[in-house]
């Protein structure tokens, strides 16, 4: 399997990576702030917003 991935042409890598990036960007923009909001206490958010 590793040998198969190392021999892929650049165009194939692009076709594999581009959809992954397109899907990961909105997920990161939505999920990361939601997780931080759930984990970080309100006091810390208040102090950070003042700074």
Steps between C-alpha positions, in 0.01 A plus 500: 500500500782740588673431168175569317460845660861600435462428127185708445530782248462862609160535334364207700637646825326827414170319437531327838619795709281778361164351610649420841607863546166632374317283755743559786489881482131551588510220755794670668328838489189356671623219726814659649323811638214284629740271684695795642176662614398179675839441663627846595319656798320834470750670732791421272306619193416826679862564596620419149241728341613788725860453390 
